[in-house]
Each structure stands twice: as structure tokens, then as C-alpha cells.
């Protein structure tokens, strides 16, 4: 019996050592990047992501809901796929993508609307990513801390395995810092609206630094029977159909907006279901020369036009429509509608650019010399530790 116990203990210890070794290897693999300096958008052209929009084609989507996965170890253990479908159908959603941690949920994969999605990341500071249109799960992560270069490395790997990388809840546990937002690139979207955090400052820093990034809003629901978790943050996409390819195309072009709906807490689920039937809807986002004209189908308490560095450029009060003349110094302009019940609609930005369409002005290149120097340093440290260990054993 004692031998069996010793064997079990040794096996357990060996497994822990192997696991720790794998996590350490990820740090050894991570390169150092050289980042370009933040550069504001410029040019004589203005890109309107809504130039092809049809106000009768809005679709309500959510890309962050967790179900029971990994034997119930992770959050979402109360949610079955069927329960998620039932609740979000009642809430009037056209589609909900179940984004289990490190797992692609195959529920509904026989339908043309199915979009394989998962939440990547198992590090302690919640530096996560929503992977939309994922082909496979990436298991690489850096669990204890992440530099900006490490975060860029993860993003670059994810891009190879999914169609859209969205930075998840940037403000949560400061998983992404404002300094990170000045330099990170190669991602398409940001989860600006999440039930746990609203990260508009991160969004503005990224935009002000020359990164083309569109908004995503998600409930990130872990208990769909709790009204505080569902129908509060979501993405509305302008698309003729709910086919995967159409949805992905419109997300990538910015033809969508984020909604922070009725943020009041602890309301009955039935009340939230009833109220969401009357969610405000964007009617037009029109660019005439340098004049941006916007409208919604309900009276807004205020409409803010926000530009470089998150500064409010103009506010219209108590109206359902407004316009703003974009100045030469406006590198981008995004619009926020706020309503009397506390709800808000966040439009994607009009972006100044040259060429046919805006492109990110950020770039991040692996610095081979610095990376080699870092790895030599790691090697020296490991050899020193091994030497000290053996010397102590003598």
C-alpha cells in the first residue's frame, strides 16, 4: 500500500513538473518585438464603415457566452447549449456564439450561420482574446505575466488560426494596459463592451495610435438565467443574411455597432426580455463630403461625436439625429448615442486615410538580435541554476 501511495505521489509530482516545464518553455519561445511609434491617422479621404448599410438588415449577435465545459471546472457550468439558445431566442438574438475557454463548441455546426468561436487565454491577469471563425484552439499562453511583446506574439499566432481576433475585456485586471494599446497590432476588433468592464479609453488610445479596430459588445454570460448576465452588451451587425461568411465580412469592414442596453441591475429576466424588444436602432450613418450625419429611431438624451485622444468634439442634446462637420485635425470620429433609460449605442469610427481604404499604421516586427540575446540570457540562467543545484547536492 505504501509503495502504491509513493508511486501515486511521484506520478503527481512528475505531472506537475512536466506542466510547469511546458509553461516555462512558452516563455523561452516568446520573441522580442520592435514596435513602430504611435502615429495618428491622416489623409484627404474619410472612410465610412456604414457606407453600404441597409437599416432593415441589422442582426443582433453575441460572441461571448460560456457553457458547461471541461467537466464543469470553468465558469459557465450552469449553462447547457439548449438553455443558451432558449434564453437568447427569447431575447431576440439572431445568433449567439458559445465561446468556451480553450474549446470550440460544435453546437449548431450543421447550420450555415455557425461561427466556431472560443475564448483564448488561461493566464492569471485575464489577457484573453475572443477568437471568431476559429479553425483550431491555440494552447500557447504565458500564465504569470506578459510583456507587450508577449501579447503581440500570442495575437500573431491566433491570427493564423482564426478569421477575427478580438481583444477581450481589456480593462479587466488590466489584462491590456493603455500603453499596450499604443503598440499592439494585427487584431481586428476589441471587446469594448463587456458586462464586467467597458473599455472605451483603450479603444480611443488604439485608434489615436493608428490601429484600425472595430467595436465588439458581448455579455460574457456565465449564468444565462441571471438577468444581470444576459441581453446587456451585444454587437449589432448589418448583414443581408446570417451566413457565416456574410457576418465575418461585415464585422471585418466595421459595418456593425455595439450596444450597452438597459444597464439597470437585478431586474427580472422577463422584464429584460420585454424591454429589449424596444431597443433603439440606428437608421442612418451618412457621410456627405466632410459632414457626418447620424440618426436613430428613438429620441436620444445626447449624441456625442468623439475624436483623437477620446476628446468629445461636439454634443447634440435631446434629438434622434445630429450632424458634425469633420475638421482637418480630426483623425477619426466615432459617435455615441445615449438614451434616457441609460442605454447607449457606440458606432464604429469614421477614419481619415489615404488610398482605397484605411489600414493600420502600426507594425510589429520580431527583433532577431534582441530575441537571441534574451534566449542566451535564459540559457545562462538555467545552466547556473543547474550548477548550483548539483553543487548543493554534493
CORGI-V886715 format. One record per residue. N is the residue number from 1. RES is the residue in one small letter. SS is DSSP state (H for helix, E for strand, - for the rest). PSI is psi in radians with two decimals (NA if undefined). D_FIRST is the distance of its C-alpha to the first C-alpha in Angstrom with 2 decimals. Layout:
BEGIN
N | RES | SS | PSI | D_FIRST
N | RES | SS | PSI | D_FIRST
END
This chain:
BEGIN
1 | x | - | -0.75 | 0.00
2 | x | H | -0.68 | 3.80
3 | x | H | -0.68 | 5.40
4 | x | H | -0.72 | 5.07
5 | x | H | -0.77 | 6.30
6 | x | H | -0.73 | 8.67
7 | x | H | -0.76 | 9.82
8 | x | H | -0.73 | 10.62
9 | x | H | -0.80 | 12.41
10 | x | H | -0.69 | 14.24
11 | x | H | -0.75 | 15.27
12 | x | H | -0.80 | 16.57
13 | x | H | -0.73 | 18.40
14 | x | H | -0.74 | 19.85
15 | x | H | -0.72 | 21.14
16 | x | H | -0.75 | 22.76
17 | x | H | -0.75 | 24.33
18 | x | H | -0.75 | 25.68
19 | x | H | -0.82 | 27.08
20 | x | H | -0.69 | 28.72
21 | x | H | -0.74 | 30.05
22 | x | H | -0.73 | 31.67
23 | x | H | -0.64 | 33.27
24 | x | H | -0.68 | 34.59
25 | x | H | -0.66 | 36.03
26 | x | H | -0.69 | 38.12
27 | x | H | -0.65 | 39.73
28 | x | H | -0.53 | 40.44
29 | x | H | -0.46 | 42.10
30 | x | - | 2.19 | 44.31
31 | x | - | 2.99 | 47.92
32 | x | - | 2.34 | 50.67
33 | x | E | 2.66 | 53.62
34 | x | E | 2.13 | 57.26
35 | x | E | 2.49 | 58.65
36 | x | - | 2.74 | 62.30
37 | x | - | 2.62 | 63.91
38 | x | - | 2.33 | 64.41
39 | x | - | 2.18 | 67.60
40 | x | - | 2.62 | 69.34
41 | x | - | 2.58 | 70.52
42 | x | - | 2.96 | 74.18
43 | x | - | 3.01 | 76.79
44 | x | - | 0.11 | 79.71
45 | x | E | 2.69 | 77.78
46 | x | E | 2.22 | 75.76
47 | x | E | 2.17 | 72.91
48 | x | - | 1.89 | 72.53
49 | x | - | -0.21 | 69.19
50 | x | - | 0.28 | 70.81
51 | x | - | -0.34 | 73.88
52 | x | - | 0.23 | 72.86
53 | x | - | 2.57 | 71.55
54 | x | - | 2.02 | 72.66
55 | x | - | -0.14 | 72.16
56 | x | - | 0.00 | 71.60
57 | x | - | 0.45 | 68.50
58 | x | E | 2.39 | 66.04
59 | x | E | 2.35 | 62.45
60 | x | E | 2.12 | 59.83
61 | x | E | 2.70 | 56.42
62 | x | E | 2.26 | 53.10
63 | x | E | 0.22 | 50.61
64 | x | E | 1.67 | 47.86
65 | x | E | 2.31 | 45.88
66 | x | - | 2.44 | 42.10
67 | x | - | 3.13 | 40.39
68 | x | - | 2.07 | 36.84
69 | x | - | 2.80 | 34.95
70 | x | H | 0.82 | 31.52
71 | x | H | 0.46 | 29.94
72 | x | H | 0.21 | 32.00
73 | x | - | -0.67 | 30.65
74 | x | - | 2.86 | 34.21
75 | x | - | 2.54 | 37.34
76 | x | - | 0.12 | 39.18
77 | x | - | -0.33 | 36.44
78 | x | - | -0.20 | 39.10
79 | x | - | 2.10 | 41.41
80 | x | - | 2.80 | 41.52
81 | x | H | -0.69 | 43.96
82 | x | H | -0.68 | 46.13
83 | x | H | -0.72 | 46.32
84 | x | H | -0.84 | 47.30
85 | x | H | -0.78 | 50.03
86 | x | H | -0.85 | 51.30
87 | x | H | -0.77 | 51.67
88 | x | H | -0.46 | 53.25
89 | x | H | -0.75 | 55.59
90 | x | H | -0.56 | 56.78
91 | x | - | -0.02 | 57.33
92 | x | - | 0.46 | 59.56
93 | x | - | 2.50 | 57.54
94 | x | - | -0.47 | 58.38
95 | x | E | 2.49 | 54.94
96 | x | E | 2.22 | 51.62
97 | x | E | 2.11 | 49.18
98 | x | E | 2.05 | 45.55
99 | x | - | 1.26 | 44.18
100 | x | - | 2.69 | 40.41
101 | x | E | 2.15 | 38.56
102 | x | - | 0.62 | 37.91
103 | x | - | 2.28 | 38.50
104 | x | - | 2.02 | 41.67
105 | x | - | 2.15 | 42.03
106 | x | - | 0.10 | 43.75
107 | x | - | 2.18 | 45.15
108 | x | - | 0.24 | 48.83
109 | x | - | -0.01 | 48.80
110 | x | - | 0.03 | 51.20
111 | x | - | 2.59 | 53.99
112 | x | - | -0.31 | 56.44
113 | x | - | -0.18 | 55.77
114 | x | - | 2.24 | 52.07
115 | x | - | 1.86 | 51.28
116 | x | - | 2.14 | 47.74
117 | x | E | 2.52 | 46.74
118 | x | E | 2.87 | 43.70
119 | x | E | 2.06 | 43.06
120 | x | E | 2.44 | 41.89
121 | x | - | 2.33 | 40.05
122 | x | - | 0.43 | 36.80
123 | x | - | 2.82 | 37.93
124 | x | - | -0.28 | 37.95
125 | x | - | 0.23 | 41.78
126 | x | - | 0.60 | 42.42
127 | x | - | 1.46 | 44.44
128 | x | - | 2.92 | 44.32
129 | x | E | 2.44 | 46.58
130 | x | E | 2.08 | 47.64
131 | x | E | 1.89 | 47.75
132 | x | E | 2.31 | 50.38
133 | x | E | 0.74 | 50.89
134 | x | E | 2.40 | 47.56
135 | x | - | -0.62 | 46.76
136 | x | - | 2.89 | 43.16
137 | x | - | 2.33 | 40.75
138 | x | - | 2.18 | 40.73
139 | x | - | -0.16 | 37.33
140 | x | - | 2.27 | 38.76
141 | x | - | 2.85 | 38.96
142 | x | - | 1.85 | 39.00
143 | x | - | -0.54 | 36.73
144 | x | - | -0.77 | 37.69
145 | x | - | 2.77 | 41.45
146 | x | - | 2.21 | 44.20
147 | x | - | 3.01 | 47.55
148 | x | H | -0.69 | 50.52
149 | x | H | -0.70 | 50.02
150 | x | H | -0.72 | 46.41
151 | x | H | -0.71 | 47.58
152 | x | H | -0.67 | 50.30
153 | x | H | -0.76 | 47.86
154 | x | H | -0.81 | 45.77
155 | x | H | -0.81 | 48.99
156 | x | H | -0.60 | 50.24
157 | x | H | -0.67 | 47.12
158 | x | H | -0.63 | 47.25
159 | x | H | -0.52 | 50.90
160 | x | - | -0.26 | 49.92
161 | x | - | 0.00 | 47.80
162 | x | E | 2.80 | 49.77
163 | x | E | -0.55 | 53.41
164 | x | E | 2.24 | 53.51
165 | x | E | 2.14 | 51.49
166 | x | E | 2.21 | 51.98
167 | x | E | 2.14 | 50.76
168 | x | - | 2.41 | 48.80
169 | x | - | 1.16 | 49.65
170 | x | - | -0.63 | 50.81
171 | x | - | -0.40 | 51.34
172 | x | H | 2.11 | 47.88
173 | x | H | 0.38 | 46.05
174 | x | H | 0.72 | 48.73
175 | x | - | -0.58 | 46.80
176 | x | - | 2.21 | 50.15
177 | x | - | 2.87 | 52.59
178 | x | H | -0.57 | 56.35
179 | x | H | -0.68 | 56.51
180 | x | H | -0.71 | 54.24
181 | x | H | -0.36 | 56.74
182 | x | - | -0.35 | 59.51
183 | x | - | -0.54 | 57.83
184 | x | - | 2.55 | 55.30
185 | x | - | -3.08 | 56.69
186 | x | - | 0.30 | 55.95
187 | x | - | 2.71 | 54.87
188 | x | - | -0.54 | 57.16
189 | x | E | 2.88 | 56.30
190 | x | E | 2.34 | 55.01
191 | x | E | 1.33 | 53.42
192 | x | E | -0.68 | 56.04
193 | x | E | 2.06 | 55.53
194 | x | E | 2.51 | 52.06
195 | x | - | -0.50 | 51.28
196 | x | - | -0.52 | 49.42
197 | x | - | 2.61 | 52.06
198 | x | E | 2.13 | 55.57
199 | x | - | 0.86 | 56.04
200 | x | H | -0.57 | 59.79
201 | x | H | -0.71 | 60.13
202 | x | H | -0.72 | 57.68
203 | x | H | -0.81 | 59.71
204 | x | H | -0.64 | 62.98
205 | x | H | -0.74 | 61.73
206 | x | H | -0.82 | 60.58
207 | x | H | -0.72 | 63.90
208 | x | H | -0.33 | 65.92
209 | x | - | 0.05 | 64.22
210 | x | - | 0.32 | 65.20
211 | x | - | 2.11 | 62.13
212 | x | - | 1.99 | 63.04
213 | x | - | 2.28 | 60.44
214 | x | E | 2.75 | 60.74
215 | x | E | 2.55 | 59.34
216 | x | E | 2.44 | 56.42
217 | x | E | 2.29 | 55.65
218 | x | E | 2.55 | 52.41
219 | x | - | -0.64 | 50.86
220 | x | - | 0.86 | 47.32
221 | x | E | 2.32 | 46.36
222 | x | - | -0.20 | 42.83
223 | x | - | 1.73 | 43.93
224 | x | - | -0.15 | 46.94
225 | x | - | -0.07 | 47.65
226 | x | - | 2.06 | 48.35
227 | x | - | -0.30 | 52.01
228 | x | - | -0.24 | 51.31
229 | x | - | -0.36 | 49.30
230 | x | - | 2.62 | 51.60
231 | x | - | 0.47 | 55.20
232 | x | - | -0.72 | 55.81
233 | x | E | 2.22 | 55.64
234 | x | E | 2.96 | 56.47
235 | x | E | 2.30 | 58.31
236 | x | E | 2.13 | 61.54
237 | x | E | 2.37 | 62.42
238 | x | E | 1.87 | 65.85
239 | x | - | 2.46 | 65.38
240 | x | - | -0.63 | 67.28
241 | x | - | 3.02 | 64.11
242 | x | - | 0.22 | 60.39
243 | x | - | 2.49 | 59.59
244 | x | H | -0.86 | 57.02
245 | x | H | -0.68 | 59.45
246 | x | H | -0.74 | 62.15
247 | x | H | -0.82 | 59.83
248 | x | H | -0.76 | 58.38
249 | x | H | -0.77 | 61.94
250 | x | H | -0.54 | 63.22
251 | x | H | -0.79 | 60.29
252 | x | H | -0.53 | 60.86
253 | x | - | -0.07 | 64.58
254 | x | - | 0.21 | 64.09
255 | x | - | 1.08 | 65.72
256 | x | E | 2.94 | 63.53
257 | x | E | 2.86 | 63.24
258 | x | E | 2.54 | 60.72
259 | x | E | 2.25 | 60.95
260 | x | E | 1.71 | 59.72
261 | x | - | 2.23 | 60.50
262 | x | - | 1.27 | 61.14
263 | x | - | 0.04 | 58.71
264 | x | - | 2.39 | 58.96
265 | x | - | 2.73 | 55.55
266 | x | - | 0.58 | 54.20
267 | x | - | 2.62 | 56.81
268 | x | - | 2.57 | 55.94
269 | x | H | -0.65 | 54.79
270 | x | H | -0.66 | 57.82
271 | x | H | -0.73 | 60.14
272 | x | H | -0.70 | 58.65
273 | x | H | -0.70 | 59.00
274 | x | H | -0.76 | 62.63
275 | x | H | -0.58 | 63.53
276 | x | H | -0.28 | 62.12
277 | x | H | -0.35 | 64.73
278 | x | H | 0.49 | 67.29
279 | x | - | 2.36 | 65.72
280 | x | - | 2.60 | 68.46
281 | x | - | 2.42 | 69.01
282 | x | E | 2.24 | 70.54
283 | x | E | -0.66 | 73.89
284 | x | E | 2.54 | 75.08
285 | x | E | 1.72 | 74.32
286 | x | E | 2.36 | 77.48
287 | x | E | 2.03 | 78.63
288 | x | E | 1.77 | 82.39
289 | x | - | -2.08 | 83.21
290 | x | - | 0.26 | 81.65
291 | x | E | 2.10 | 81.48
292 | x | E | 2.14 | 78.19
293 | x | E | 2.25 | 78.71
294 | x | E | 2.68 | 75.87
295 | x | E | 2.68 | 75.78
296 | x | E | 2.96 | 73.49
297 | x | E | 0.10 | 74.29
298 | x | E | 2.80 | 73.96
299 | x | E | 2.22 | 75.46
300 | x | E | 2.52 | 73.39
301 | x | E | -0.59 | 73.70
302 | x | E | 2.69 | 73.67
303 | x | E | 2.00 | 73.30
304 | x | E | 2.39 | 72.20
305 | x | E | 2.07 | 72.90
306 | x | E | 2.41 | 70.51
307 | x | E | -2.72 | 70.92
308 | x | H | 2.32 | 69.88
309 | x | H | 0.36 | 67.42
310 | x | H | 0.32 | 67.00
311 | x | E | 2.30 | 70.49
312 | x | E | 2.11 | 72.19
313 | x | E | -0.52 | 75.42
314 | x | E | 2.54 | 76.99
315 | x | E | 2.28 | 76.26
316 | x | E | 2.41 | 78.06
317 | x | E | 2.52 | 77.93
318 | x | E | 1.09 | 78.07
319 | x | E | 2.84 | 78.58
320 | x | E | 0.03 | 76.91
321 | x | E | 2.70 | 78.25
322 | x | E | 2.88 | 79.00
323 | x | E | 2.73 | 79.96
324 | x | E | 2.29 | 79.51
325 | x | E | 1.98 | 81.52
326 | x | - | 2.18 | 79.11
327 | x | - | 2.86 | 80.40
328 | x | - | -0.56 | 80.38
329 | x | - | -0.11 | 77.86
330 | x | - | 1.92 | 75.41
331 | x | - | -0.54 | 72.70
332 | x | E | 2.76 | 70.99
333 | x | E | 2.13 | 71.58
334 | x | E | 2.68 | 69.07
335 | x | E | 2.43 | 69.95
336 | x | E | 2.20 | 68.23
337 | x | E | 2.28 | 69.52
338 | x | E | 2.42 | 68.65
339 | x | - | 2.78 | 69.36
340 | x | - | -0.51 | 70.14
341 | x | - | 0.09 | 66.82
342 | x | - | -0.15 | 64.87
343 | x | - | 2.68 | 64.08
344 | x | E | 2.58 | 64.66
345 | x | E | 2.27 | 65.19
346 | x | E | 1.98 | 64.53
347 | x | E | 2.68 | 66.46
348 | x | - | 2.76 | 65.62
349 | x | - | 2.62 | 67.99
350 | x | E | 2.22 | 71.27
351 | x | E | 2.33 | 70.80
352 | x | E | 2.42 | 73.51
353 | x | E | 3.03 | 73.32
354 | x | - | 2.98 | 75.22
355 | x | - | -2.80 | 75.01
356 | x | - | -0.52 | 74.17
357 | x | - | 2.77 | 71.16
358 | x | - | 2.50 | 69.17
359 | x | - | 2.68 | 66.44
360 | x | - | 2.36 | 63.96
361 | x | - | 0.00 | 65.44
362 | x | - | 2.60 | 62.05
363 | x | - | 2.62 | 60.41
364 | x | E | 2.10 | 57.25
365 | x | E | 2.38 | 56.91
366 | x | E | 2.21 | 54.04
367 | x | - | 1.74 | 55.17
368 | x | H | -0.74 | 54.04
369 | x | H | -0.79 | 54.92
370 | x | H | -0.65 | 53.24
371 | x | H | -0.76 | 50.12
372 | x | H | -0.75 | 50.01
373 | x | H | -0.72 | 50.51
374 | x | H | -0.76 | 47.65
375 | x | H | -0.59 | 45.26
376 | x | H | -0.72 | 46.39
377 | x | H | -0.78 | 45.70
378 | x | H | -0.79 | 42.15
379 | x | H | -0.75 | 41.67
380 | x | H | -0.75 | 43.00
381 | x | H | -0.78 | 40.73
382 | x | H | -0.78 | 37.60
383 | x | H | -0.70 | 38.71
384 | x | H | -0.76 | 39.39
385 | x | H | -0.73 | 35.95
386 | x | H | -0.77 | 34.30
387 | x | H | -0.82 | 36.67
388 | x | H | -0.65 | 35.98
389 | x | H | -0.81 | 32.20
390 | x | H | -0.65 | 32.52
391 | x | H | -0.68 | 35.06
392 | x | H | -0.53 | 32.85
393 | x | H | -0.35 | 30.03
394 | x | - | NA | 32.54
END
